[in-house]
């Protein structure tokens, strides 16, 4: 019997995944989903009620339920940030999901509304803020600081002593060298290599792959 109850904010695939992980690998029971009224097209999702966020505290009081904003990185995480703030303003404590299959080695606990999936390696002295998503398989090096409202996708390498400011997005297989600062609202595309501090709201793309002028069966691979 689970001893905590959570309301998941969202009604998309992110919310479905959040319910799945809370169900199989946490102390939380999912009680309902909630979104703003204008986004409700069905009154049920994944077999549970969908409640207008504007009225959620009338049915699911903050004294008995926690909330979790299960929204992606749209608008540099600002939609998720707004929903997070709406829940906090209503008095909800925000739940975390931290996979039992990640290696969380830091002595500092993360903030709230964090979603940390399997196979992440989080080394000692790492500090993680509020409303941070770490999808599966990332390496977060020692002494890294990840501030609020960030989204790190999968197989990203963040080397030691990096600071990631608020509202950033780090794409799949990005590499961040040690000791630099990722400025607020930086967008780092999949496969990009970042070797120095970024600019606020900067967009960083990887080097382009070259299409070689030969067919694969003309190349000898020893």
Secondary structure, DSSP 8 states (H G I E B T S, - for coil): ---EEEEEE--SHHHHHHHHHHHHSSSEEEEEEEE-GGG-S-SEETTEEEEEGGGHHHHS-TTT-EEEE----TTTTHHHHHHHHHHHHTT--B--EE-TTSEE--SS---SS-EE-TT-EE-TT-EE-SS-EE-TT-EE-TT-EE-SS-EE-SS-EE-TT-EE-SS-EE-TT-EE-TT-EE-TT-EE-TT-EE-S---TT-EE--------SS-GGGS---
